[in-house]
Amino acid sequence: MTKLRPQSKAGGLRHRVTFQEPVNGFDSWGGPITTWVDYKTLWAEVIYMSGNEYWAARQANSEVQGRVRIRYRDDIKPTMRMVYDGKAMDILAPMTYDSRKTEMHIMFKEQLNDG
């Protein structure tokens, strides 16, 4: 069994997030539509802005930003989205955290007001 490096301790990865891929198709009228298909569900740590920043953004704007930490993967793309706690989040930037590729940090934007 492989030991985890200190940066990748599983204790902080206590949230379940689902990554979804877009699938383009057509509706019954022939118009283009995009549906989202589950790709992978992983353990993660979801980190929102600090409390004051979070509530100010939630009331003043239509988005909240934060970061998700997962174990390193090379198959998470910016074209995907994430679902956490029933909320869809746009992936802004999946970034490798260190040169040893032990974990990734994914910046996200949560859409709060969908019209």
MODELLER restraints for C-alpha pairs under 7 A, 6 or more apart:
rsr = mdl.restraints
at = mdl.atoms
rsr.add(forms.Gaussian(group=physical.xy_distance, feature=features.Distance(at['CA:8:A'], at['CA:71:A']), mean=6.73, stdev=0.5))
rsr.add(forms.Gaussian(group=physical.xy_distance, feature=features.Distance(at['CA:8:A'], at['CA:102:A']), mean=6.27, stdev=0.5))
rsr.add(forms.Gaussian(group=physical.xy_distance, feature=features.Distance(at['CA:8:A'], at['CA:103:A']), mean=6.43, stdev=0.5))
rsr.add(forms.Gaussian(group=physical.xy_distance, feature=features.Distance(at['CA:12:A'], at['CA:45:A']), mean=5.98, stdev=0.5))
rsr.add(forms.Gaussian(group=physical.xy_distance, feature=features.Distance(at['CA:13:A'], at['CA:43:A']), mean=5.37, stdev=0.5))
rsr.add(forms.Gaussian(group=physical.xy_distance, feature=features.Distance(at['CA:13:A'], at['CA:44:A']), mean=4.31, stdev=0.5))
rsr.add(forms.Gaussian(group=physical.xy_distance, feature=features.Distance(at['CA:13:A'], at['CA:45:A']), mean=4.63, stdev=0.5))
rsr.add(forms.Gaussian(group=physical.xy_distance, feature=features.Distance(at['CA:14:A'], at['CA:43:A']), mean=6.15, stdev=0.5))
rsr.add(forms.Gaussian(group=physical.xy_distance, feature=features.Distance(at['CA:14:A'], at['CA:44:A']), mean=6.01, stdev=0.5))
rsr.add(forms.Gaussian(group=physical.xy_distance, feature=features.Distance(at['CA:14:A'], at['CA:45:A']), mean=6.03, stdev=0.5))
rsr.add(forms.Gaussian(group=physical.xy_distance, feature=features.Distance(at['CA:15:A'], at['CA:43:A']), mean=5.59, stdev=0.5))
rsr.add(forms.Gaussian(group=physical.xy_distance, feature=features.Distance(at['CA:15:A'], at['CA:44:A']), mean=5.08, stdev=0.5))
rsr.add(forms.Gaussian(group=physical.xy_distance, feature=features.Distance(at['CA:15:A'], at['CA:45:A']), mean=5.65, stdev=0.5))
rsr.add(forms.Gaussian(group=physical.xy_distance, feature=features.Distance(at['CA:15:A'], at['CA:46:A']), mean=6.72, stdev=0.5))
rsr.add(forms.Gaussian(group=physical.xy_distance, feature=features.Distance(at['CA:16:A'], at['CA:41:A']), mean=6.66, stdev=0.5))
rsr.add(forms.Gaussian(group=physical.xy_distance, feature=features.Distance(at['CA:16:A'], at['CA:42:A']), mean=5.68, stdev=0.5))
rsr.add(forms.Gaussian(group=physical.xy_distance, feature=features.Distance(at['CA:16:A'], at['CA:43:A']), mean=4.84, stdev=0.5))
rsr.add(forms.Gaussian(group=physical.xy_distance, feature=features.Distance(at['CA:16:A'], at['CA:44:A']), mean=6.04, stdev=0.5))
rsr.add(forms.Gaussian(group=physical.xy_distance, feature=features.Distance(at['CA:16:A'], at['CA:84:A']), mean=6.87, stdev=0.5))
rsr.add(forms.Gaussian(group=physical.xy_distance, feature=features.Distance(at['CA:17:A'], at['CA:41:A']), mean=5.59, stdev=0.5))
rsr.add(forms.Gaussian(group=physical.xy_distance, feature=features.Distance(at['CA:17:A'], at['CA:42:A']), mean=5.57, stdev=0.5))
rsr.add(forms.Gaussian(group=physical.xy_distance, feature=features.Distance(at['CA:17:A'], at['CA:43:A']), mean=6.48, stdev=0.5))
rsr.add(forms.Gaussian(group=physical.xy_distance, feature=features.Distance(at['CA:17:A'], at['CA:44:A']), mean=6.54, stdev=0.5))
rsr.add(forms.Gaussian(group=physical.xy_distance, feature=features.Distance(at['CA:17:A'], at['CA:82:A']), mean=6.55, stdev=0.5))
rsr.add(forms.Gaussian(group=physical.xy_distance, feature=features.Distance(at['CA:17:A'], at['CA:83:A']), mean=5.73, stdev=0.5))
rsr.add(forms.Gaussian(group=physical.xy_distance, feature=features.Distance(at['CA:17:A'], at['CA:84:A']), mean=4.96, stdev=0.5))
rsr.add(forms.Gaussian(group=physical.xy_distance, feature=features.Distance(at['CA:18:A'], at['CA:38:A']), mean=6.70, stdev=0.5))
rsr.add(forms.Gaussian(group=physical.xy_distance, feature=features.Distance(at['CA:18:A'], at['CA:40:A']), mean=5.71, stdev=0.5))
rsr.add(forms.Gaussian(group=physical.xy_distance, feature=features.Distance(at['CA:18:A'], at['CA:41:A']), mean=4.14, stdev=0.5))
rsr.add(forms.Gaussian(group=physical.xy_distance, feature=features.Distance(at['CA:18:A'], at['CA:42:A']), mean=6.37, stdev=0.5))
rsr.add(forms.Gaussian(group=physical.xy_distance, feature=features.Distance(at['CA:18:A'], at['CA:82:A']), mean=5.58, stdev=0.5))
rsr.add(forms.Gaussian(group=physical.xy_distance, feature=features.Distance(at['CA:18:A'], at['CA:83:A']), mean=5.13, stdev=0.5))
rsr.add(forms.Gaussian(group=physical.xy_distance, feature=features.Distance(at['CA:18:A'], at['CA:84:A']), mean=6.70, stdev=0.5))
rsr.add(forms.Gaussian(group=physical.xy_distance, feature=features.Distance(at['CA:19:A'], at['CA:38:A']), mean=6.12, stdev=0.5))
rsr.add(forms.Gaussian(group=physical.xy_distance, feature=features.Distance(at['CA:19:A'], at['CA:39:A']), mean=5.50, stdev=0.5))
rsr.add(forms.Gaussian(group=physical.xy_distance, feature=features.Distance(at['CA:19:A'], at['CA:40:A']), mean=5.36, stdev=0.5))
rsr.add(forms.Gaussian(group=physical.xy_distance, feature=features.Distance(at['CA:19:A'], at['CA:41:A']), mean=6.21, stdev=0.5))
rsr.add(forms.Gaussian(group=physical.xy_distance, feature=features.Distance(at['CA:19:A'], at['CA:80:A']), mean=6.66, stdev=0.5))
rsr.add(forms.Gaussian(group=physical.xy_distance, feature=features.Distance(at['CA:19:A'], at['CA:81:A']), mean=5.75, stdev=0.5))
rsr.add(forms.Gaussian(group=physical.xy_distance, feature=features.Distance(at['CA:19:A'], at['CA:82:A']), mean=4.49, stdev=0.5))
rsr.add(forms.Gaussian(group=physical.xy_distance, feature=features.Distance(at['CA:19:A'], at['CA:83:A']), mean=6.40, stdev=0.5))
rsr.add(forms.Gaussian(group=physical.xy_distance, feature=features.Distance(at['CA:20:A'], at['CA:36:A']), mean=5.80, stdev=0.5))
rsr.add(forms.Gaussian(group=physical.xy_distance, feature=features.Distance(at['CA:20:A'], at['CA:37:A']), mean=5.23, stdev=0.5))
rsr.add(forms.Gaussian(group=physical.xy_distance, feature=features.Distance(at['CA:20:A'], at['CA:38:A']), mean=4.36, stdev=0.5))
rsr.add(forms.Gaussian(group=physical.xy_distance, feature=features.Distance(at['CA:20:A'], at['CA:39:A']), mean=4.92, stdev=0.5))
rsr.add(forms.Gaussian(group=physical.xy_distance, feature=features.Distance(at['CA:20:A'], at['CA:80:A']), mean=5.59, stdev=0.5))
rsr.add(forms.Gaussian(group=physical.xy_distance, feature=features.Distance(at['CA:20:A'], at['CA:81:A']), mean=5.34, stdev=0.5))
rsr.add(forms.Gaussian(group=physical.xy_distance, feature=features.Distance(at['CA:20:A'], at['CA:82:A']), mean=6.07, stdev=0.5))
rsr.add(forms.Gaussian(group=physical.xy_distance, feature=features.Distance(at['CA:21:A'], at['CA:36:A']), mean=5.54, stdev=0.5))
rsr.add(forms.Gaussian(group=physical.xy_distance, feature=features.Distance(at['CA:21:A'], at['CA:37:A']), mean=5.37, stdev=0.5))
rsr.add(forms.Gaussian(group=physical.xy_distance, feature=features.Distance(at['CA:21:A'], at['CA:38:A']), mean=6.49, stdev=0.5))
rsr.add(forms.Gaussian(group=physical.xy_distance, feature=features.Distance(at['CA:21:A'], at['CA:39:A']), mean=6.12, stdev=0.5))
rsr.add(forms.Gaussian(group=physical.xy_distance, feature=features.Distance(at['CA:21:A'], at['CA:80:A']), mean=4.90, stdev=0.5))
rsr.add(forms.Gaussian(group=physical.xy_distance, feature=features.Distance(at['CA:21:A'], at['CA:81:A']), mean=6.77, stdev=0.5))
rsr.add(forms.Gaussian(group=physical.xy_distance, feature=features.Distance(at['CA:22:A'], at['CA:34:A']), mean=6.15, stdev=0.5))
rsr.add(forms.Gaussian(group=physical.xy_distance, feature=features.Distance(at['CA:22:A'], at['CA:35:A']), mean=5.78, stdev=0.5))
rsr.add(forms.Gaussian(group=physical.xy_distance, feature=features.Distance(at['CA:22:A'], at['CA:36:A']), mean=4.70, stdev=0.5))
rsr.add(forms.Gaussian(group=physical.xy_distance, feature=features.Distance(at['CA:22:A'], at['CA:37:A']), mean=6.45, stdev=0.5))
rsr.add(forms.Gaussian(group=physical.xy_distance, feature=features.Distance(at['CA:22:A'], at['CA:80:A']), mean=6.58, stdev=0.5))
rsr.add(forms.Gaussian(group=physical.xy_distance, feature=features.Distance(at['CA:23:A'], at['CA:34:A']), mean=5.53, stdev=0.5))
rsr.add(forms.Gaussian(group=physical.xy_distance, feature=features.Distance(at['CA:23:A'], at['CA:35:A']), mean=5.26, stdev=0.5))
rsr.add(forms.Gaussian(group=physical.xy_distance, feature=features.Distance(at['CA:23:A'], at['CA:36:A']), mean=6.02, stdev=0.5))
rsr.add(forms.Gaussian(group=physical.xy_distance, feature=features.Distance(at['CA:23:A'], at['CA:37:A']), mean=6.95, stdev=0.5))
rsr.add(forms.Gaussian(group=physical.xy_distance, feature=features.Distance(at['CA:24:A'], at['CA:33:A']), mean=5.89, stdev=0.5))
rsr.add(forms.Gaussian(group=physical.xy_distance, feature=features.Distance(at['CA:24:A'], at['CA:34:A']), mean=4.54, stdev=0.5))
rsr.add(forms.Gaussian(group=physical.xy_distance, feature=features.Distance(at['CA:24:A'], at['CA:35:A']), mean=6.47, stdev=0.5))
rsr.add(forms.Gaussian(group=physical.xy_distance, feature=features.Distance(at['CA:25:A'], at['CA:32:A']), mean=5.76, stdev=0.5))
rsr.add(forms.Gaussian(group=physical.xy_distance, feature=features.Distance(at['CA:25:A'], at['CA:33:A']), mean=5.34, stdev=0.5))
rsr.add(forms.Gaussian(group=physical.xy_distance, feature=features.Distance(at['CA:25:A'], at['CA:34:A']), mean=6.17, stdev=0.5))
rsr.add(forms.Gaussian(group=physical.xy_distance, feature=features.Distance(at['CA:26:A'], at['CA:32:A']), mean=4.46, stdev=0.5))
rsr.add(forms.Gaussian(group=physical.xy_distance, feature=features.Distance(at['CA:26:A'], at['CA:33:A']), mean=5.36, stdev=0.5))
rsr.add(forms.Gaussian(group=physical.xy_distance, feature=features.Distance(at['CA:27:A'], at['CA:33:A']), mean=6.24, stdev=0.5))
rsr.add(forms.Gaussian(group=physical.xy_distance, feature=features.Distance(at['CA:43:A'], at['CA:70:A']), mean=6.73, stdev=0.5))
rsr.add(forms.Gaussian(group=physical.xy_distance, feature=features.Distance(at['CA:44:A'], at['CA:68:A']), mean=6.43, stdev=0.5))
rsr.add(forms.Gaussian(group=physical.xy_distance, feature=features.Distance(at['CA:44:A'], at['CA:69:A']), mean=5.51, stdev=0.5))
rsr.add(forms.Gaussian(group=physical.xy_distance, feature=features.Distance(at['CA:44:A'], at['CA:70:A']), mean=4.79, stdev=0.5))
rsr.add(forms.Gaussian(group=physical.xy_distance, feature=features.Distance(at['CA:45:A'], at['CA:68:A']), mean=5.48, stdev=0.5))
rsr.add(forms.Gaussian(group=physical.xy_distance, feature=features.Distance(at['CA:45:A'], at['CA:69:A']), mean=5.04, stdev=0.5))
rsr.add(forms.Gaussian(group=physical.xy_distance, feature=features.Distance(at['CA:45:A'], at['CA:70:A']), mean=6.72, stdev=0.5))
rsr.add(forms.Gaussian(group=physical.xy_distance, feature=features.Distance(at['CA:46:A'], at['CA:67:A']), mean=6.13, stdev=0.5))
rsr.add(forms.Gaussian(group=physical.xy_distance, feature=features.Distance(at['CA:46:A'], at['CA:68:A']), mean=4.52, stdev=0.5))
rsr.add(forms.Gaussian(group=physical.xy_distance, feature=features.Distance(at['CA:46:A'], at['CA:69:A']), mean=6.62, stdev=0.5))
rsr.add(forms.Gaussian(group=physical.xy_distance, feature=features.Distance(at['CA:47:A'], at['CA:66:A']), mean=5.62, stdev=0.5))
rsr.add(forms.Gaussian(group=physical.xy_distance, feature=features.Distance(at['CA:47:A'], at['CA:67:A']), mean=5.13, stdev=0.5))
rsr.add(forms.Gaussian(group=physical.xy_distance, feature=features.Distance(at['CA:47:A'], at['CA:68:A']), mean=5.95, stdev=0.5))
rsr.add(forms.Gaussian(group=physical.xy_distance, feature=features.Distance(at['CA:48:A'], at['CA:54:A']), mean=6.99, stdev=0.5))
rsr.add(forms.Gaussian(group=physical.xy_distance, feature=features.Distance(at['CA:48:A'], at['CA:65:A']), mean=6.46, stdev=0.5))
rsr.add(forms.Gaussian(group=physical.xy_distance, feature=features.Distance(at['CA:48:A'], at['CA:66:A']), mean=4.25, stdev=0.5))
rsr.add(forms.Gaussian(group=physical.xy_distance, feature=features.Distance(at['CA:48:A'], at['CA:67:A']), mean=6.37, stdev=0.5))
rsr.add(forms.Gaussian(group=physical.xy_distance, feature=features.Distance(at['CA:49:A'], at['CA:65:A']), mean=6.57, stdev=0.5))
rsr.add(forms.Gaussian(group=physical.xy_distance, feature=features.Distance(at['CA:49:A'], at['CA:66:A']), mean=5.59, stdev=0.5))
rsr.add(forms.Gaussian(group=physical.xy_distance, feature=features.Distance(at['CA:54:A'], at['CA:64:A']), mean=6.52, stdev=0.5))
rsr.add(forms.Gaussian(group=physical.xy_distance, feature=features.Distance(at['CA:57:A'], at['CA:63:A']), mean=6.65, stdev=0.5))
rsr.add(forms.Gaussian(group=physical.xy_distance, feature=features.Distance(at['CA:57:A'], at['CA:64:A']), mean=5.94, stdev=0.5))
rsr.add(forms.Gaussian(group=physical.xy_distance, feature=features.Distance(at['CA:58:A'], at['CA:64:A']), mean=6.25, stdev=0.5))
rsr.add(forms.Gaussian(group=physical.xy_distance, feature=features.Distance(at['CA:62:A'], at['CA:111:A']), mean=6.18, stdev=0.5))
rsr.add(forms.Gaussian(group=physical.xy_distance, feature=features.Distance(at['CA:62:A'], at['CA:112:A']), mean=5.32, stdev=0.5))
rsr.add(forms.Gaussian(group=physical.xy_distance, feature=features.Distance(at['CA:62:A'], at['CA:113:A']), mean=5.30, stdev=0.5))
rsr.add(forms.Gaussian(group=physical.xy_distance, feature=features.Distance(at['CA:63:A'], at['CA:109:A']), mean=6.15, stdev=0.5))
rsr.add(forms.Gaussian(group=physical.xy_distance, feature=features.Distance(at['CA:63:A'], at['CA:110:A']), mean=5.28, stdev=0.5))
rsr.add(forms.Gaussian(group=physical.xy_distance, feature=features.Distance(at['CA:63:A'], at['CA:111:A']), mean=4.91, stdev=0.5))
rsr.add(forms.Gaussian(group=physical.xy_distance, feature=features.Distance(at['CA:63:A'], at['CA:112:A']), mean=5.50, stdev=0.5))
rsr.add(forms.Gaussian(group=physical.xy_distance, feature=features.Distance(at['CA:64:A'], at['CA:109:A']), mean=5.65, stdev=0.5))
rsr.add(forms.Gaussian(group=physical.xy_distance, feature=features.Distance(at['CA:64:A'], at['CA:110:A']), mean=5.14, stdev=0.5))
rsr.add(forms.Gaussian(group=physical.xy_distance, feature=features.Distance(at['CA:65:A'], at['CA:108:A']), mean=5.61, stdev=0.5))
rsr.add(forms.Gaussian(group=physical.xy_distance, feature=features.Distance(at['CA:65:A'], at['CA:109:A']), mean=4.54, stdev=0.5))
rsr.add(forms.Gaussian(group=physical.xy_distance, feature=features.Distance(at['CA:65:A'], at['CA:110:A']), mean=6.23, stdev=0.5))
rsr.add(forms.Gaussian(group=physical.xy_distance, feature=features.Distance(at['CA:66:A'], at['CA:107:A']), mean=5.90, stdev=0.5))
rsr.add(forms.Gaussian(group=physical.xy_distance, feature=features.Distance(at['CA:66:A'], at['CA:108:A']), mean=5.52, stdev=0.5))
rsr.add(forms.Gaussian(group=physical.xy_distance, feature=features.Distance(at['CA:66:A'], at['CA:109:A']), mean=6.75, stdev=0.5))
rsr.add(forms.Gaussian(group=physical.xy_distance, feature=features.Distance(at['CA:67:A'], at['CA:105:A']), mean=6.38, stdev=0.5))
rsr.add(forms.Gaussian(group=physical.xy_distance, feature=features.Distance(at['CA:67:A'], at['CA:106:A']), mean=5.45, stdev=0.5))
rsr.add(forms.Gaussian(group=physical.xy_distance, feature=features.Distance(at['CA:67:A'], at['CA:107:A']), mean=4.48, stdev=0.5))
rsr.add(forms.Gaussian(group=physical.xy_distance, feature=features.Distance(at['CA:67:A'], at['CA:108:A']), mean=5.91, stdev=0.5))
rsr.add(forms.Gaussian(group=physical.xy_distance, feature=features.Distance(at['CA:68:A'], at['CA:105:A']), mean=5.56, stdev=0.5))
rsr.add(forms.Gaussian(group=physical.xy_distance, feature=features.Distance(at['CA:68:A'], at['CA:106:A']), mean=5.04, stdev=0.5))
rsr.add(forms.Gaussian(group=physical.xy_distance, feature=features.Distance(at['CA:68:A'], at['CA:107:A']), mean=6.49, stdev=0.5))
rsr.add(forms.Gaussian(group=physical.xy_distance, feature=features.Distance(at['CA:69:A'], at['CA:103:A']), mean=6.95, stdev=0.5))
rsr.add(forms.Gaussian(group=physical.xy_distance, feature=features.Distance(at['CA:69:A'], at['CA:104:A']), mean=5.71, stdev=0.5))
rsr.add(forms.Gaussian(group=physical.xy_distance, feature=features.Distance(at['CA:69:A'], at['CA:105:A']), mean=4.60, stdev=0.5))
rsr.add(forms.Gaussian(group=physical.xy_distance, feature=features.Distance(at['CA:69:A'], at['CA:106:A']), mean=6.42, stdev=0.5))
rsr.add(forms.Gaussian(group=physical.xy_distance, feature=features.Distance(at['CA:70:A'], at['CA:103:A']), mean=5.67, stdev=0.5))
rsr.add(forms.Gaussian(group=physical.xy_distance, feature=features.Distance(at['CA:70:A'], at['CA:104:A']), mean=5.38, stdev=0.5))
rsr.add(forms.Gaussian(group=physical.xy_distance, feature=features.Distance(at['CA:70:A'], at['CA:105:A']), mean=6.60, stdev=0.5))
rsr.add(forms.Gaussian(group=physical.xy_distance, feature=features.Distance(at['CA:71:A'], at['CA:102:A']), mean=6.07, stdev=0.5))
rsr.add(forms.Gaussian(group=physical.xy_distance, feature=features.Distance(at['CA:71:A'], at['CA:103:A']), mean=4.14, stdev=0.5))
rsr.add(forms.Gaussian(group=physical.xy_distance, feature=features.Distance(at['CA:71:A'], at['CA:104:A']), mean=5.93, stdev=0.5))
rsr.add(forms.Gaussian(group=physical.xy_distance, feature=features.Distance(at['CA:72:A'], at['CA:101:A']), mean=5.78, stdev=0.5))
rsr.add(forms.Gaussian(group=physical.xy_distance, feature=features.Distance(at['CA:72:A'], at['CA:102:A']), mean=5.26, stdev=0.5))
rsr.add(forms.Gaussian(group=physical.xy_distance, feature=features.Distance(at['CA:72:A'], at['CA:103:A']), mean=4.02, stdev=0.5))
rsr.add(forms.Gaussian(group=physical.xy_distance, feature=features.Distance(at['CA:72:A'], at['CA:104:A']), mean=4.99, stdev=0.5))
rsr.add(forms.Gaussian(group=physical.xy_distance, feature=features.Distance(at['CA:77:A'], at['CA:94:A']), mean=6.94, stdev=0.5))
rsr.add(forms.Gaussian(group=physical.xy_distance, feature=features.Distance(at['CA:78:A'], at['CA:91:A']), mean=5.41, stdev=0.5))
rsr.add(forms.Gaussian(group=physical.xy_distance, feature=features.Distance(at['CA:78:A'], at['CA:92:A']), mean=6.29, stdev=0.5))
rsr.add(forms.Gaussian(group=physical.xy_distance, feature=features.Distance(at['CA:78:A'], at['CA:93:A']), mean=6.10, stdev=0.5))
rsr.add(forms.Gaussian(group=physical.xy_distance, feature=features.Distance(at['CA:78:A'], at['CA:94:A']), mean=6.58, stdev=0.5))
rsr.add(forms.Gaussian(group=physical.xy_distance, feature=features.Distance(at['CA:80:A'], at['CA:91:A']), mean=6.56, stdev=0.5))
rsr.add(forms.Gaussian(group=physical.xy_distance, feature=features.Distance(at['CA:81:A'], at['CA:88:A']), mean=6.87, stdev=0.5))
rsr.add(forms.Gaussian(group=physical.xy_distance, feature=features.Distance(at['CA:81:A'], at['CA:89:A']), mean=5.71, stdev=0.5))
rsr.add(forms.Gaussian(group=physical.xy_distance, feature=features.Distance(at['CA:81:A'], at['CA:90:A']), mean=4.92, stdev=0.5))
rsr.add(forms.Gaussian(group=physical.xy_distance, feature=features.Distance(at['CA:81:A'], at['CA:91:A']), mean=5.48, stdev=0.5))
rsr.add(forms.Gaussian(group=physical.xy_distance, feature=features.Distance(at['CA:82:A'], at['CA:88:A']), mean=5.78, stdev=0.5))
rsr.add(forms.Gaussian(group=physical.xy_distance, feature=features.Distance(at['CA:82:A'], at['CA:89:A']), mean=5.05, stdev=0.5))
rsr.add(forms.Gaussian(group=physical.xy_distance, feature=features.Distance(at['CA:82:A'], at['CA:90:A']), mean=6.51, stdev=0.5))
rsr.add(forms.Gaussian(group=physical.xy_distance, feature=features.Distance(at['CA:82:A'], at['CA:91:A']), mean=6.90, stdev=0.5))
rsr.add(forms.Gaussian(group=physical.xy_distance, feature=features.Distance(at['CA:83:A'], at['CA:89:A']), mean=6.03, stdev=0.5))
rsr.add(forms.Gaussian(group=physical.xy_distance, feature=features.Distance(at['CA:88:A'], at['CA:110:A']), mean=6.38, stdev=0.5))
rsr.add(forms.Gaussian(group=physical.xy_distance, feature=features.Distance(at['CA:88:A'], at['CA:111:A']), mean=6.97, stdev=0.5))
rsr.add(forms.Gaussian(group=physical.xy_distance, feature=features.Distance(at['CA:89:A'], at['CA:108:A']), mean=6.06, stdev=0.5))
rsr.add(forms.Gaussian(group=physical.xy_distance, feature=features.Distance(at['CA:89:A'], at['CA:109:A']), mean=5.48, stdev=0.5))
rsr.add(forms.Gaussian(group=physical.xy_distance, feature=features.Distance(at['CA:89:A'], at['CA:110:A']), mean=4.34, stdev=0.5))
rsr.add(forms.Gaussian(group=physical.xy_distance, feature=features.Distance(at['CA:89:A'], at['CA:111:A']), mean=6.44, stdev=0.5))
rsr.add(forms.Gaussian(group=physical.xy_distance, feature=features.Distance(at['CA:90:A'], at['CA:108:A']), mean=5.52, stdev=0.5))
rsr.add(forms.Gaussian(group=physical.xy_distance, feature=features.Distance(at['CA:90:A'], at['CA:109:A']), mean=5.15, stdev=0.5))
rsr.add(forms.Gaussian(group=physical.xy_distance, feature=features.Distance(at['CA:90:A'], at['CA:110:A']), mean=6.25, stdev=0.5))
rsr.add(forms.Gaussian(group=physical.xy_distance, feature=features.Distance(at['CA:91:A'], at['CA:106:A']), mean=6.83, stdev=0.5))
rsr.add(forms.Gaussian(group=physical.xy_distance, feature=features.Distance(at['CA:91:A'], at['CA:107:A']), mean=6.17, stdev=0.5))
rsr.add(forms.Gaussian(group=physical.xy_distance, feature=features.Distance(at['CA:91:A'], at['CA:108:A']), mean=4.64, stdev=0.5))
rsr.add(forms.Gaussian(group=physical.xy_distance, feature=features.Distance(at['CA:91:A'], at['CA:109:A']), mean=6.59, stdev=0.5))
rsr.add(forms.Gaussian(group=physical.xy_distance, feature=features.Distance(at['CA:92:A'], at['CA:107:A']), mean=5.33, stdev=0.5))
rsr.add(forms.Gaussian(group=physical.xy_distance, feature=features.Distance(at['CA:92:A'], at['CA:108:A']), mean=5.17, stdev=0.5))
rsr.add(forms.Gaussian(group=physical.xy_distance, feature=features.Distance(at['CA:92:A'], at['CA:109:A']), mean=6.76, stdev=0.5))
rsr.add(forms.Gaussian(group=physical.xy_distance, feature=features.Distance(at['CA:93:A'], at['CA:106:A']), mean=5.64, stdev=0.5))
rsr.add(forms.Gaussian(group=physical.xy_distance, feature=features.Distance(at['CA:93:A'], at['CA:107:A']), mean=5.20, stdev=0.5))
rsr.add(forms.Gaussian(group=physical.xy_distance, feature=features.Distance(at['CA:94:A'], at['CA:104:A']), mean=6.83, stdev=0.5))
rsr.add(forms.Gaussian(group=physical.xy_distance, feature=features.Distance(at['CA:94:A'], at['CA:105:A']), mean=6.05, stdev=0.5))
rsr.add(forms.Gaussian(group=physical.xy_distance, feature=features.Distance(at['CA:94:A'], at['CA:106:A']), mean=4.26, stdev=0.5))
rsr.add(forms.Gaussian(group=physical.xy_distance, feature=features.Distance(at['CA:94:A'], at['CA:107:A']), mean=6.42, stdev=0.5))
rsr.add(forms.Gaussian(group=physical.xy_distance, feature=features.Distance(at['CA:95:A'], at['CA:104:A']), mean=5.57, stdev=0.5))
rsr.add(forms.Gaussian(group=physical.xy_distance, feature=features.Distance(at['CA:95:A'], at['CA:105:A']), mean=5.30, stdev=0.5))
rsr.add(forms.Gaussian(group=physical.xy_distance, feature=features.Distance(at['CA:95:A'], at['CA:106:A']), mean=5.97, stdev=0.5))
rsr.add(forms.Gaussian(group=physical.xy_distance, feature=features.Distance(at['CA:96:A'], at['CA:103:A']), mean=6.42, stdev=0.5))
rsr.add(forms.Gaussian(group=physical.xy_distance, feature=features.Distance(at['CA:96:A'], at['CA:104:A']), mean=4.59, stdev=0.5))
rsr.add(forms.Gaussian(group=physical.xy_distance, feature=features.Distance(at['CA:96:A'], at['CA:105:A']), mean=6.43, stdev=0.5))
rsr.add(forms.Gaussian(group=physical.xy_distance, feature=features.Distance(at['CA:97:A'], at['CA:103:A']), mean=5.69, stdev=0.5))
rsr.add(forms.Gaussian(group=physical.xy_distance, feature=features.Distance(at['CA:97:A'], at['CA:104:A']), mean=5.10, stdev=0.5))
rsr.add(forms.Gaussian(group=physical.xy_distance, feature=features.Distance(at['CA:97:A'], at['CA:105:A']), mean=6.08, stdev=0.5))
